[in-house]
Amino acid sequence: MTYRLFLDDERDPPAGEWEVVRSLETAQALVQARGLPSFISFDHDLGADEAGKPLPTGADFARWLGDFVMDNGLSLDGFEWYVHSQNPIGAANINGYLLGLVEHLGR
Protein backbone atom coordinates (compact mmCIF):
# COMPACT_ATOMS: atom_id res chain seq x y z
CA MET A 1 0.00 0.00 0.00
CA THR A 2 2.09 2.84 -1.24
CA TYR A 3 -0.19 5.12 -3.23
CA ARG A 4 -3.33 7.21 -2.81
CA LEU A 5 -6.26 6.82 -5.17
CA PHE A 6 -8.79 9.55 -6.03
CA LEU A 7 -11.99 8.28 -7.71
CA ASP A 8 -14.12 11.02 -9.26
CA ASP A 9 -15.52 11.55 -12.75
CA GLU A 10 -15.22 15.36 -12.67
CA ARG A 11 -13.33 16.86 -9.75
CA ASP A 12 -9.60 17.02 -9.26
CA PRO A 13 -7.95 15.88 -6.03
CA PRO A 14 -6.59 18.16 -3.34
CA ALA A 15 -2.90 18.97 -3.51
CA GLY A 16 -0.50 16.08 -3.16
CA GLU A 17 0.42 12.85 -4.85
CA TRP A 18 -2.67 11.02 -6.20
CA GLU A 19 -3.51 8.41 -8.77
CA VAL A 20 -6.64 9.92 -10.32
CA VAL A 21 -9.20 7.57 -11.85
CA ARG A 22 -12.47 8.58 -13.46
CA SER A 23 -14.34 5.26 -13.72
CA LEU A 24 -14.93 1.92 -12.02
CA GLU A 25 -13.03 0.06 -14.72
CA THR A 26 -9.96 2.31 -14.45
CA ALA A 27 -9.98 2.02 -10.66
CA GLN A 28 -10.19 -1.78 -10.87
CA ALA A 29 -7.34 -1.95 -13.39
CA LEU A 30 -5.12 0.25 -11.20
CA VAL A 31 -5.72 -1.85 -8.07
CA GLN A 32 -5.12 -5.07 -10.02
CA ALA A 33 -1.84 -3.67 -11.37
CA ARG A 34 -0.51 -1.92 -8.24
CA GLY A 35 -2.28 -3.59 -5.36
CA LEU A 36 -4.36 -2.06 -2.60
CA PRO A 37 -3.76 1.68 -2.09
CA SER A 38 -3.12 3.10 1.35
CA PHE A 39 -5.89 5.67 0.94
CA ILE A 40 -8.91 6.11 -1.33
CA SER A 41 -11.00 9.24 -1.72
CA PHE A 42 -14.38 8.15 -3.13
CA ASP A 43 -17.00 9.91 -5.19
CA HIS A 44 -20.29 8.04 -5.46
CA ASP A 45 -21.85 9.21 -8.73
CA LEU A 46 -19.51 8.62 -11.67
CA GLY A 47 -21.56 10.07 -14.50
CA ALA A 48 -23.78 8.60 -17.19
CA ASP A 49 -23.34 7.10 -20.64
CA GLU A 50 -24.49 8.75 -23.89
CA ALA A 51 -28.05 7.47 -23.37
CA GLY A 52 -28.20 8.98 -19.88
CA LYS A 53 -27.92 5.63 -18.06
CA PRO A 54 -25.91 6.00 -14.82
CA LEU A 55 -22.45 4.42 -14.91
CA PRO A 56 -21.19 2.15 -12.11
CA THR A 57 -20.68 4.09 -8.88
CA GLY A 58 -18.11 4.51 -6.16
CA ALA A 59 -20.21 2.09 -4.09
CA ASP A 60 -19.81 -0.50 -6.85
CA PHE A 61 -16.05 0.03 -6.63
CA ALA A 62 -16.11 -0.30 -2.83
CA ARG A 63 -17.93 -3.65 -3.14
CA TRP A 64 -15.51 -4.82 -5.83
CA LEU A 65 -12.60 -3.74 -3.61
CA GLY A 66 -14.03 -5.80 -0.73
CA ASP A 67 -14.19 -8.87 -2.97
CA PHE A 68 -10.63 -8.20 -4.17
CA VAL A 69 -9.36 -7.96 -0.59
CA MET A 70 -11.12 -11.14 0.53
CA ASP A 71 -10.34 -13.15 -2.62
CA ASN A 72 -6.64 -12.32 -2.30
CA GLY A 73 -6.35 -12.69 1.48
CA LEU A 74 -5.28 -9.08 1.92
CA SER A 75 -5.24 -7.09 5.13
CA LEU A 76 -6.80 -3.67 5.57
CA ASP A 77 -4.34 -2.72 8.31
CA GLY A 78 -3.27 0.83 7.56
CA PHE A 79 -5.93 1.34 4.88
CA GLU A 80 -7.90 4.58 5.11
CA TRP A 81 -10.63 6.21 3.05
CA TYR A 82 -12.71 9.33 2.75
CA VAL A 83 -15.96 9.83 0.85
CA HIS A 84 -16.03 13.27 -0.75
CA SER A 85 -19.29 12.64 -2.65
CA GLN A 86 -22.04 15.23 -2.56
CA ASN A 87 -24.60 12.38 -2.64
CA PRO A 88 -25.37 11.79 1.07
CA ILE A 89 -27.09 8.42 0.58
CA GLY A 90 -24.32 7.17 -1.71
CA ALA A 91 -21.68 8.38 0.74
CA ALA A 92 -23.43 6.59 3.60
CA ASN A 93 -23.56 3.39 1.53
CA ILE A 94 -19.83 3.50 0.80
CA ASN A 95 -18.91 4.27 4.41
CA GLY A 96 -21.27 1.64 5.78
CA TYR A 97 -19.96 -1.05 3.46
CA LEU A 98 -16.29 -0.29 4.19
CA LEU A 99 -16.86 -0.09 7.96
CA GLY A 100 -18.60 -3.48 7.82
CA LEU A 101 -15.75 -4.91 5.76
CA VAL A 102 -13.12 -3.69 8.21
CA GLU A 103 -15.13 -5.12 11.11
CA HIS A 104 -15.58 -8.45 9.34
CA LEU A 105 -11.88 -8.77 8.52
CA GLY A 106 -10.91 -7.79 12.07
CA ARG A 107 -12.66 -10.85 13.49
C-alpha positions as CSV (number, residue, x, y, z in Angstrom):
1,M,0.0,0.0,0.0
2,T,2.1,2.8,-1.2
3,Y,-0.2,5.1,-3.2
4,R,-3.3,7.2,-2.8
5,L,-6.3,6.8,-5.2
6,F,-8.8,9.5,-6.0
7,L,-12.0,8.3,-7.7
8,D,-14.1,11.0,-9.3
9,D,-15.5,11.6,-12.8
10,E,-15.2,15.4,-12.7
11,R,-13.3,16.9,-9.7
12,D,-9.6,17.0,-9.3
13,P,-8.0,15.9,-6.0
14,P,-6.6,18.2,-3.3
15,A,-2.9,19.0,-3.5
16,G,-0.5,16.1,-3.2
17,E,0.4,12.8,-4.8
18,W,-2.7,11.0,-6.2
19,E,-3.5,8.4,-8.8
20,V,-6.6,9.9,-10.3
21,V,-9.2,7.6,-11.8
22,R,-12.5,8.6,-13.5
23,S,-14.3,5.3,-13.7
24,L,-14.9,1.9,-12.0
25,E,-13.0,0.1,-14.7
26,T,-10.0,2.3,-14.4
27,A,-10.0,2.0,-10.7
28,Q,-10.2,-1.8,-10.9
29,A,-7.3,-1.9,-13.4
30,L,-5.1,0.2,-11.2
31,V,-5.7,-1.9,-8.1
32,Q,-5.1,-5.1,-10.0
33,A,-1.8,-3.7,-11.4
34,R,-0.5,-1.9,-8.2
35,G,-2.3,-3.6,-5.4
36,L,-4.4,-2.1,-2.6
37,P,-3.8,1.7,-2.1
38,S,-3.1,3.1,1.4
39,F,-5.9,5.7,0.9
40,I,-8.9,6.1,-1.3
41,S,-11.0,9.2,-1.7
42,F,-14.4,8.2,-3.1
43,D,-17.0,9.9,-5.2
44,H,-20.3,8.0,-5.5
45,D,-21.9,9.2,-8.7
46,L,-19.5,8.6,-11.7
47,G,-21.6,10.1,-14.5
48,A,-23.8,8.6,-17.2
49,D,-23.3,7.1,-20.6
50,E,-24.5,8.7,-23.9
51,A,-28.1,7.5,-23.4
52,G,-28.2,9.0,-19.9
53,K,-27.9,5.6,-18.1
54,P,-25.9,6.0,-14.8
55,L,-22.5,4.4,-14.9
56,P,-21.2,2.1,-12.1
57,T,-20.7,4.1,-8.9
58,G,-18.1,4.5,-6.2
59,A,-20.2,2.1,-4.1
60,D,-19.8,-0.5,-6.9
61,F,-16.0,0.0,-6.6
62,A,-16.1,-0.3,-2.8
63,R,-17.9,-3.6,-3.1
64,W,-15.5,-4.8,-5.8
65,L,-12.6,-3.7,-3.6
66,G,-14.0,-5.8,-0.7
67,D,-14.2,-8.9,-3.0
68,F,-10.6,-8.2,-4.2
69,V,-9.4,-8.0,-0.6
70,M,-11.1,-11.1,0.5
71,D,-10.3,-13.2,-2.6
72,N,-6.6,-12.3,-2.3
73,G,-6.4,-12.7,1.5
74,L,-5.3,-9.1,1.9
75,S,-5.2,-7.1,5.1
76,L,-6.8,-3.7,5.6
77,D,-4.3,-2.7,8.3
78,G,-3.3,0.8,7.6
79,F,-5.9,1.3,4.9
80,E,-7.9,4.6,5.1
81,W,-10.6,6.2,3.0
82,Y,-12.7,9.3,2.8
83,V,-16.0,9.8,0.8
84,H,-16.0,13.3,-0.8
85,S,-19.3,12.6,-2.7
86,Q,-22.0,15.2,-2.6
87,N,-24.6,12.4,-2.6
88,P,-25.4,11.8,1.1
89,I,-27.1,8.4,0.6
90,G,-24.3,7.2,-1.7
91,A,-21.7,8.4,0.7
92,A,-23.4,6.6,3.6
93,N,-23.6,3.4,1.5
94,I,-19.8,3.5,0.8
95,N,-18.9,4.3,4.4
96,G,-21.3,1.6,5.8
97,Y,-20.0,-1.0,3.5
98,L,-16.3,-0.3,4.2
99,L,-16.9,-0.1,8.0
100,G,-18.6,-3.5,7.8
101,L,-15.8,-4.9,5.8
102,V,-13.1,-3.7,8.2
103,E,-15.1,-5.1,11.1
104,H,-15.6,-8.4,9.3
105,L,-11.9,-8.8,8.5
106,G,-10.9,-7.8,12.1
107,R,-12.7,-10.9,13.5
